Amino acid sequence: MGRIQTAVHSLAALDLEPDELLARLNDTAISLAQERAVLPAGDPMPLTGSCAYAVYDPLAQTCTSALAGHPPHP
């Protein structure tokens, strides 16, 4: 989770629109999942998460947001 948080903070510094930030974060999560794929079966820390990201512009008085998440567990 720490690596995902670091990625969000880094991407937020680029002043991306929320949908673009989440698209890039998805690419990062896919890369991390591929790294974790080599771990032994029964990994106690599966890579799942949800994210809500919003940008508020006080001058224009607008708020733009995007949501992303993992599918529900069966």
URLINQUI-V132215 format. One record per backbone hydrogen bond with DSSP energy under -1.0 kcal/mol. CO is the residue of the C=O (numbers start at 1). NH is the residue of the N-H. Records with the same first field share a line. If there is no record, write none. Layout:
CO = NH + NH
This chain:
1 = 5
2 = 6
3 = 7
4 = 8
5 = 9
6 = 10
7 = 11
8 = 12
9 = 13
11 = 14
12 = 15
17 = 21
18 = 22
19 = 23
20 = 24
21 = 25
22 = 26
23 = 27
24 = 28
25 = 29
26 = 30
27 = 31
28 = 32
29 = 33
30 = 34
31 = 35
32 = 36
33 = 37
36 = 39
46 = 48
51 = 68
53 = 66
55 = 64
57 = 61 + 62
62 = 57
64 = 55
66 = 53
68 = 51
